[in-house]
Amino acid sequence: MIDVLAIVGPTASGKTALSLELAKHLNGEIINGDSMQVYRDMTIGTAKILPEEMAGVPHHLIDIKNSEESFSVAEYQKLVREKITEIQSRGNLPIIVGGSGLYVQAVLFDYRFSKEAIDQELRECLNKELEQFGVEWMHKKLLKLDPKSDIHPNNTRRVLRAIEILMSGQQKGDRNLALSPMYNEVIIGLDIPRNVLYERINQRVDEMLERGLVDEVNSLRQKGIRDVQSIQAIGYKEIYSYLDGHWSLDLAVEKLKQNSRKYAKRQFTYFKNKLPILWIDALEKPEKNLQEIISFMQGNDRDCRINKLTENQEPTEK
């Protein structure tokens, strides 16, 4: 029996539509798997599902944080595991839906977070090194310590924290913990040709602008919200640069589309390398995908098929 179903994939790949159909057929409740959709007042730029689009399916962990608040993977892990227990107690199937790979992985697998004290001296040294040599230097330092790191070079806070953890030995050298499953889970990944995905992303950005993305971002800016975790999200930092007078609107939109495409590529890489996924064709007829997923969940060969797909199938780059 499946404990938890997860639907993952890059931005604009069709996760929301598929998850709603699965929830209806499987008596499911949806748990947000996107690190930015937890924030209130950030709807358009995060492509958040609207109440009228939920089709009566319960959704959890959306709009639970104010935009100036921080939100960590550890907090997400705790909240989602509590929700999973709650949903299961009602006899329903928890369905995690989103594109934040680390967040999904931290919930479904034995992903532990260090509680050791911060090495203040090391932190100060790293900050001085950042000041002296810059962001690119620090990212190269991280890649020397962890060649498989998928942290974006511009996410300075996470780059520094990752280096700090690696250098202080807080990981204890045990990466296999993250591979030990906590549930009898199935993870479905949406595979889509890159050219189609990029067209969808560009179109989605245009639609966000038509719906009032600039006004949404400006509302946050007028409240004095800046230099916080939420505003580093793609779609917000670019428009902030426009509103602050650093970029023209055309340049901000171009950067937004470009950063979204780059993020989608990183999502594919993470899902392929970090999670045991059954990939399905996002362009296939919904009825066929629905039938394939339900059949797969009921089958006895799940482990074999997942391992085979994880080792041999790479998301399409057409």
Long-range contacts (C-beta under 8 A, 24 or more apart in sequence): 1-184, 2-93, 2-184, 2-185, 2-186, 2-297, 3-84, 3-88, 3-94, 3-183, 3-184, 3-185, 4-84, 4-93, 4-94, 4-95, 4-96, 4-108, 4-183, 4-184, 4-185, 4-186, 5-93, 5-94, 5-95, 5-96, 5-185, 5-186, 5-187, 5-188, 5-297, 6-33, 6-95, 6-96, 6-97, 6-104, 6-108, 6-185, 6-186, 6-187, 6-188, 7-33, 7-95, 7-96, 7-97, 7-98, 7-188, 7-190, 8-33, 8-97, 8-98, 8-99, 8-101, 8-104, 8-187, 8-188, 8-189, 8-190, 8-271, 8-275, 8-277, 9-99, 9-189, 9-190, 9-191, 9-192, 9-267, 9-271, 9-282, 10-99, 10-190, 10-192, 10-197, 10-263, 10-264, 10-265, 10-267, 10-268, 11-47, 11-99, 11-201, 11-204, 11-260, 11-263, 11-264, 11-267, 12-47, 12-197, 12-200, 12-201, 12-204, 12-260, 12-264, 13-190, 13-192, 13-197, 13-200, 13-264, 13-282, 14-190, 14-192, 14-282, 15-97, 15-98, 15-99, 15-190, 16-49, 16-53, 16-97, 17-286, 18-188, 18-190, 18-286, 18-289, 18-290, 19-95, 19-97, 20-54, 20-55, 20-57, 21-286, 21-290, 22-95, 22-290, 22-293, 22-294, 23-57, 23-93, 23-95, 24-55, 24-57, 25-290, 25-294, 26-93, 26-95, 26-294, 27-91, 27-92, 27-93, 28-57, 28-92, 28-93, 28-94, 28-95, 29-57, 29-58, 29-59, 29-60, 29-87, 29-90, 29-92, 29-93, 29-94, 29-95, 30-57, 30-58, 30-59, 30-60, 30-95, 30-96, 30-97, 31-59, 31-60, 31-61, 31-80, 31-83, 31-84, 31-87, 31-94, 31-95, 31-96, 31-97, 32-59, 32-60, 32-61, 32-62, 32-96, 32-97, 32-98, 33-96, 33-97, 33-98, 33-99, 33-100, 33-103, 33-104, 34-98, 34-99, 34-100, 34-103, 35-71, 35-76, 35-98, 35-100, 35-103, 36-230, 36-233, 37-61, 37-62, 37-63, 37-98, 38-62, 38-63, 38-64, 38-65, 38-71, 38-76, 39-63, 39-65, 39-66, 39-67, 39-69, 39-71, 39-230, 40-64, 40-65, 40-66, 40-67, 41-66, 41-67, 41-216, 41-219, 41-220, 42-67, 42-216, 42-220, 42-230, 42-233, 42-236, 43-216, 44-208, 44-211, 44-212, 44-213, 44-216, 45-208, 45-213, 45-216, 45-217, 45-233, 45-234, 45-235, 45-236, 45-239, 46-233, 46-235, 47-204, 47-208, 60-87, 65-230, 67-220, 67-225, 67-228, 67-230, 67-231, 68-225, 68-228, 68-230, 69-228, 69-230, 70-228, 70-229, 71-229, 71-230, 73-102, 73-103, 73-106, 73-111, 73-113, 74-106, 74-113, 76-103, 76-106, 76-107, 77-103, 77-106, 77-107, 77-111, 77-113, 80-107, 81-107, 81-182, 84-183, 99-267, 101-267, 101-270, 101-271, 101-274, 101-275, 102-270, 102-274, 104-187, 104-275, 105-178, 105-274, 105-275, 106-178, 107-182, 108-181, 108-182, 108-183, 108-185, 108-187, 109-177, 109-178, 109-179, 109-180, 109-181, 109-182, 110-177, 110-178, 110-179, 110-180, 110-181, 110-182, 111-177, 111-178, 112-177, 114-165, 114-170, 114-171, 114-172, 116-168, 116-170, 118-164, 119-164, 119-168, 122-164, 122-167, 122-168, 123-160, 123-164, 126-160, 126-163, 126-164, 127-160, 130-156, 130-160, 135-159, 138-163, 142-166, 148-273, 150-266, 150-269, 150-270, 150-273, 152-266, 155-232, 178-274, 186-278, 186-293, 186-296, 186-297, 186-302, 187-275, 187-276, 187-277, 187-278, 187-306, 188-277, 188-278, 188-280, 188-293, 189-271, 189-275, 189-277, 189-278, 189-279, 189-280, 189-315, 190-279, 190-280, 190-282, 191-279, 191-280, 191-281, 191-282, 191-313, 191-315, 191-316, 192-281, 192-282, 192-283, 192-315, 192-316, 193-283, 193-316, 193-317, 193-318, 194-265, 194-316, 194-317, 194-318, 195-318, 196-283, 196-318, 197-264, 198-261, 198-264, 201-257, 201-260, 201-261, 201-264, 202-257, 204-260, 205-235, 205-253, 205-256, 205-257, 205-260, 208-235, 209-253, 213-239, 214-239, 214-242, 214-243, 214-249, 217-243, 218-243, 234-259, 234-260, 234-263, 235-260, 268-315, 271-315, 272-310, 272-314, 272-315, 275-310, 276-306, 276-307, 276-310, 277-306, 277-309, 277-310, 278-302, 278-305, 278-306, 278-309, 279-309, 279-313, 279-315
